[in-house]
């Protein structure tokens, strides 16, 4: 059955925004599920994000995905109605109205976990290393804790930022404190079953200073960045013996699927959209 609502309008908002793949992803999800929707890109002024959001919803918009540099501003706008994931992250990538009130969630961690499951990797009972303590790490930390890993360690160049993130997570999820540790990047001791790169290192060609004993047999190396070619982190991981390598394209589609499910109460299929995006990357 196909929805025929004429104002079923959604968008991604950011600055810059022309690079966003969200319109393609959500339009594909709409075709899959028989939901007719319009999904646009909105270029918001850096100094007037709140006005752009208000204008969108005042004009009948149903939901917004939020990208850089507005995720923290979106969190502030929806401060009275945040999911626990958004509270810990201090950032929101999904906005919607419910009974006249703005709500916010962060679906990055859900997207990461769904992609790790797609790869056939189980986190329960495993040792997981999270590299970085910035916004990307904050967005995935609570779902990783909820995945019942045996140990989750945050490592960052500034050890204090890693400690601060641990304390913030413990305030949100105190029962999981014993499984969460933190420290400096140069003090990591392996091996680990899963290593997740949440730093921006793969934006360039430089590699992180990581020991070559980081990976346990059969370990997964996951880079939250993605590209047409293997990232510098994944090339290093392969050289250091990681068995399973993955970039963040599946996470991108997974977090979009979680947003789609919030808005439409329907869970779309990730695999065909991921395959189409991968093909696009290879031809770009």
C-alpha angles and dihedrals in degrees: 000000000000124000113234100188105141094208099048089133128164134164148177116239127202146111113272098023110156091094095057117123093195096101091057093046097049094042088054090049089051091053091048094052100036093246114141108216143157115225120185142175117245120199104205123196109252090233098043108046095132092057091051091052093048092048092051094052094039088058092055101269114160105202144358133208111209126212136172132354096011107058094101092044089052089052090054092049092053095036094129094053110038131144116237089251091057092046092056094042094047083216137092129205098171127056131178140157123245120178090342094308127113114237129192137197137171111224098176094101093047088052091050094050093047090052093048089052089049088057090056094248121137119207098192109109093003132121110245127192119199114198113208136025102218132103095298092053092046090053095058103032101091096047089048090053091048090054088076098238113175092235134005117192125188114208123186138165087244104051090197092062089052091050091048092052091049091053091048091052092049091055089056097039108021095166090065096053096107092060095049123082136164141197149136123314092234092053099060116134119194168237108087131176095213128022118189121192110213094161125102092240093114091062084081136030098258119106130220117256097253130158117251089231093066099107128073119211109289092013125165121228110198124186116195088207120078141193145154090277132041112280123243090253092054093046089053091046091052090051090050094053107264109161101203122041126190137165127210101264091099089050089053091055092041095054089048090052090053090051090048090052092051091053101038105024088232126110110221126207113262101194102071093046091047091051091051092049092048089053091050090052092052090054097044 
